[in-house]
Amino acid sequence: MKIGDIMTERVISVRPTDRIADAIRLMLDNRISGLPVIGEDGKLVGIVSESDLLRRVETGTTRRRARWLAILLSPGRLAEEYVHTHGRRVDEVMTRTVISVTEASPLEEVVQIMEHQRIKRVPVVRDGKVVGIVTRANLLQALVALDGAGAHSPVSDAGIRRRILDEIKREPWGPRYSINVVVRDGKVDLWGSLFDERERQALRVIVENVPEVKEIHDHMLTVEPLSGTVIFAPESAAA
């Protein structure tokens, strides 16, 4: 799945010369946290978000530094901060370095950007012009759309078992040699030994992610690695 498959094509934007007050009203009216800033040529020139408006003279939240620290800062740096906290136009407060993606970008790319940059939305551009916006909400919507995809295709018990075992083998933590999976009429029984109790929940998640599974029965023992002593056994383990 690519960004173009999930992005919002209707993009609410502002111009660099728009008033900050108007940008704020747009964000509040549309319940969004940021707006792309589009230049006269239609190209993306910046983005203005809630974080750009946290420190403002109107709310008394401008940064207050000790006098000695202010002396160390260059006049240019202080002047720049003044513009950001007192400016009235979008281009005076917007973030000019904008990270964007294309319609062909994979979802993994935008997820990494959002995680590393701690942002909630990323513009989608084509030839420098904004054609969409992808947000965290879009990613959640994609997750809902994918959930249960193919759930109605008939899969045999053997097919269910193979999916579970293949996923266990793919995971570096997977206890592939100490666990057995038995499937009957879509009901999965997990047998064997674990050396870390946290693996139990992870194995259940693997099984739950197979749409055709109807029930899960946990018979797995948790064993102390050195002594081999059983430190946890579910009630079903004696069945």
N, C-alpha and C positions, 0 to 999 in steps of 0.2 A: 504494500500500500504506500502511495506517495502523498506528499503534501497537497498536491492538487486535488486529491480525492476527498479531503476532509476540510479544506480551508473555507472560510467565509468569504464569498466573493463581494458582498456588499460592504465596502470599506468606508467607515466614517472618518473623515480626515479634516485637517485645518491647514490654513495657509500660514507662512512665516509671519506675515504682518497682522494676522488676526489678534484680537485682544485675548489676554489670558483668561479674563472673566468669561468670555464666550466659549473658550475651550473647556473650562471647568463645567459650564452648564451642559455642554455636549456630553461630557463624561458622566455627569450625574443623570441626565435625562435618559441616556442609553445604557446606564449601569455598566460602564466599561472603565478600565483603569488606565488607558493610554490611547493616544491618537497619533497616527502617522502625520508628518508634516510634509505637504506636497508643494513644490516650487511652481513658478509660473510655467515652466516647460513640462510640467507633469511628472517630474522626477522626484524621487524620495530624497529629502534633504535633512530629515531629522525625525525625532519622535518626542512627544511630550507626554509625561506620565505623572501619576500621583507623586512618585518619589522626587520629581523635579520641583514640586510645589510644597514640599514639607517645611522648608525654612523660608518664611516670608515675613516681611516687616509688619504686614497687617495683623498677623496673629502673634507677633512678639516672639517668634521662634528663630530669629536670626542667630547665627552662631556667635557666642560670646567667648573671646579668648583672653587669657591673661595678657597684661600690657607687654610683658617681656617677650611673649611669643609673637604678638602682633608686630613688634619691632623687627623680628627675624624674618617675617614674610615680606616678599617684595611688594612694592606699591601696585604692580600689575596684578598680582594675585589677589590683593585686597579689592582692587577696582573690579576685577572679574566677579568676585563674590557679591559685591554691591549691586552689580547689574542683575545678577541672578536673584537676589532677594528683593530688589526694588523695581525690576523691569515690568513693563505693562504689555509687551508684545510676546507672542509665542517664540519668535526667534531669539529672544533675550534669555529664555530659560530652558529651551529645548535641549535634548541630548543630540549632538551633531554626529557622533560616531554611532551609526545604526547597523546592527547585525541583521541580515536578511537571508532568506532562502528562496529557492525557485520552486516551481510547481513539480519539478521532477525530483526534488530532494526527498530522501527516505525519512520516515517518521523518526528513526533513531537519531538523525542529525538534529532535528528541532528539539527533541527531548534533551540531548546533551547540551544544546545551547541554553535552554531554559534552566537546566540544573546548574551549569557552570556560571552563567551570568546572573542567575537569580531574577529572571524576568518572567512575565506572564503571557506575553504576546510577541510574535515575530512577524514582520511584514513579508509578504510573498511578492517578489518582483519579477518582471520580464522586461529585458532591455532597459533596466533602470526605473521602470514605472511600476507602481503598486497595482497588482491585479487581485490581491486578496490579503487576508490576515489569518494567521493560525494562532489559536490560544490554547490554554490548558483545557478549557471547556471543550474545544474541538477534539482534543485527544481523548477525553472521557466519552464523548459521543461516538467516536470511532470504536472504543472499547465495547460499548453497549451494542453497536451494530455487529461486531465480530463475535460477541458472546453467543455461544451455542450454534455458531455457523456450521452447517452440515449435521446438526443434531438429529435430523430425521432420516439420514441415510442409514440403511441397514448395515450393521456391523456384527459379525459373529463374535462369540465368546473368545475364540482364538485371536481375532483381530483386536479386541479390547486388551487382552493380555499382552499381545505384541506391542501395542502402543505404550502401555505402562512400562514394560521392561525396557523398551528402547529409550524412553525418557529417563529412566533410572541410570542407564548406561551413559547417557549424554552428560549427566551432571557429575562434576568432580567429587561431590560428597556422596554420591549414590552408593548404597551398600549392595552392589550388584551380586556379590558372592554369598551373602548371608541372608538374603530375602527371597522368598518364593511367593508367587502370585497365582492364585487359583480363581478362575472365573466360571460361574455357573448361572445361566439365565440373566446375565447382566449384573449379578451380585459378586463382588470382589472380596476374597479372603486374603489377608496379608499375614504370612507366616515367616518365622525366622528370628534372628537376633540383631539387636542394635547395640552399638557401643557409645552412642550419644543420644540422649532422649530427644534432642531437638530434631533429629532425623525423622521421628515419628510424624510430627505435624507436616513436615515437608513431603513425606511419602503420601500422606492423605491428600495434600494439595495436588500432587501428580495425578492421583486417581480421580479426584473430583473434577479435574480439567478434561476428563474424557466424557463427553456428553452422554454416551450410551450407558454409563454406569448407573445402576439403580440403588445399590446399597454398598456399604463398606463395612467389613467385619475385621477388626484389628485383633490379631492373636500374637503380636510380636513381643518378644521379651527384650528388656534392656539389661545388658550384661556389663559388669565391670571388666575393662579390657585386660588387666593384668591377672586377676584371680579367676575370672570366669564366673564370678558370683552373680546370680540374678538379683538385680536391685529394683526391678519393676516388672510386674506381669499383670496385664489386664485380665479381668475376670473371664473373658472369652478364651484366654490362652489355655484354659483347662478343658475347654469343650472338645 
